[in-house]
């Protein structure tokens, strides 16, 4: 009887187990801010969702990296930025808020990123963003993760996908 070398068997088993990581628990789907919150202001986000071609185990795939968008007032003037964190920063007073997603539901539009409710986890500066407790992303268009094109030869490459959304900022 012939025996297989132990090391290759261990490596194949380890690779198979690494592919079977449990999926994170889904977020709740109610994206309404908690009772007692009032709308402080809204801004339109217009920019890109950035995805990174990453190789984990045997399969390369696109993973969300960060947003990169301008925040616009109702007249279309840039009033701030939305970037990695996720963070929203106003240019008028240099205040910023960083959020963490606590609820998500599919967009009302096919091919658009999800609507979200985020809770503020960090503030910088003493301006308008310092009183923001929740951020809601709605009215999304575009921005979905690419479905093809990520290969081992593209590992580490980024792809930008245009999107727009409405960001509503809530506080007490």
C-alpha positions in Angstrom: 0.0 0.0 0.0 1.3 3.4 -1.0 1.0 6.4 1.4 0.7 10.0 0.4 3.2 12.5 1.8 1.6 14.3 4.8 2.6 17.9 4.0 0.7 18.2 0.7 -2.4 16.7 2.3 -2.1 19.2 5.2 -1.8 22.1 2.8 -4.8 21.1 0.7 -6.9 20.6 3.9 -5.8 24.0 5.3 -6.6 25.7 2.0 -10.1 24.0 1.9 -10.8 25.1 5.5 -9.7 28.7 4.7 -12.2 28.9 2.0 -15.0 27.8 4.4 -14.9 30.9 6.7 -18.3 31.6 8.1 -20.0 34.5 6.5 -20.5 37.6 8.8 -23.9 37.9 10.3 -26.2 40.0 8.0 -27.0 43.6 9.1 -30.5 44.5 10.1 -32.6 45.9 7.1 -34.3 48.9 8.9 -32.3 51.9 7.9 -34.4 54.4 9.8 -32.5 56.4 12.4 -33.5 55.8 16.0 -36.5 57.6 17.5 -35.6 61.1 18.8 -33.1 61.8 15.9 -33.7 64.8 13.7 -32.4 65.5 10.2 -29.6 68.0 10.5 -28.7 68.3 6.8 -28.3 66.4 3.5 -25.7 66.2 0.8 -25.4 64.4 -2.5 -22.4 62.1 -2.9 -21.0 62.0 -6.4 -17.9 60.0 -7.0 -16.5 56.4 -7.0 -16.6 53.2 -5.0 -13.1 51.8 -5.2 -12.6 48.0 -5.4 -9.4 46.1 -5.0 -8.6 42.8 -6.9 -7.5 40.5 -4.0 -6.4 36.9 -4.0 -7.4 34.9 -1.0 -6.9 31.2 -1.2 -7.5 30.0 -4.7 -10.0 32.5 -6.0 -9.3 36.2 -6.9 -12.2 38.6 -6.4 -13.0 42.2 -6.1 -13.3 43.6 -2.5 -14.6 47.0 -1.5 -11.7 49.3 -0.5 -13.1 52.8 0.0 -15.4 55.6 -1.3 -14.0 58.6 -3.0 -16.7 61.2 -3.6 -17.5 64.9 -3.4 -20.4 66.0 -1.1 -22.6 68.5 -3.0 -25.2 70.9 -1.7 -28.6 71.3 -3.5 -27.2 73.7 -6.0 -24.4 71.3 -6.9 -21.6 73.1 -5.2 -18.9 71.0 -3.5 -19.2 71.3 0.3 -17.1 68.4 1.4 -15.6 65.0 0.8 -16.5 61.3 1.5 -13.6 59.0 1.8 -12.1 55.9 3.5 -13.2 55.2 7.0 -16.0 55.8 5.9 -15.6 59.4 6.7 -17.5 62.6 5.6 -15.7 65.9 5.9 -17.0 69.4 5.4 -14.8 72.1 3.8 -16.6 75.0 5.4 -15.6 74.2 9.0 -13.1 71.3 8.6 -15.3 69.0 10.7 -15.6 65.3 10.0 -17.5 62.2 11.1 -16.6 58.6 10.7 -19.3 56.0 10.7 -19.8 52.2 11.0 -22.6 50.4 9.2 -25.3 49.1 11.5 -28.1 48.4 8.9 -28.3 47.7 5.2 -31.0 47.1 2.6 -30.9 46.6 -1.1 -31.2 49.6 -3.3 -34.5 50.4 -4.9 -32.6 50.4 -8.2 -31.1 47.3 -9.8 -27.3 47.6 -10.2 -26.9 50.1 -7.4 -25.1 49.8 -4.0 -27.1 49.2 -0.9 -28.8 51.8 1.3 -27.2 52.0 4.7 -27.6 53.3 8.2 -24.3 54.1 9.9 -23.6 55.1 13.5 -21.0 57.8 14.2 -18.0 56.3 15.9 -15.6 59.3 15.7 -15.7 63.1 15.2 -13.0 65.6 14.3 -13.4 69.3 14.6 -16.1 71.4 16.2 -18.3 72.2 13.2 -21.5 70.8 11.8 -20.3 67.2 11.7 -19.6 67.2 15.5 -23.3 66.8 16.3 -23.9 64.0 13.8 -24.9 60.7 15.4 -26.2 58.8 12.4 -25.7 58.9 8.6 -28.1 57.3 6.2 -27.2 56.6 2.5 -30.2 56.3 0.2 -31.1 57.0 -3.5 -28.1 55.2 -4.7 -27.2 54.8 -8.4 -24.3 52.6 -9.6 -21.3 51.8 -7.6 -21.8 48.0 -7.4 -18.9 45.6 -7.1 -17.4 44.5 -10.5 -18.6 41.0 -11.5 -15.7 40.1 -13.8 -12.1 41.0 -14.6 -10.3 40.2 -11.3 -7.6 37.6 -12.1 -4.4 36.6 -10.4 -2.5 38.8 -12.9 -4.5 41.8 -11.8 -4.0 41.2 -8.0 -3.5 44.5 -6.2 -5.1 46.5 -9.0 -8.0 48.9 -8.3 -11.2 49.5 -10.2 -13.3 52.6 -9.7 -17.1 52.4 -10.2 -19.0 55.7 -10.4 -22.0 56.2 -8.0 -24.3 58.8 -6.6 -26.2 58.7 -3.3 -28.0 61.0 -0.9 -26.4 61.2 2.5 -28.7 62.3 5.4 -27.0 63.4 8.6 -29.0 63.0 11.9 -28.5 64.2 15.5 -30.5 65.3 18.5 
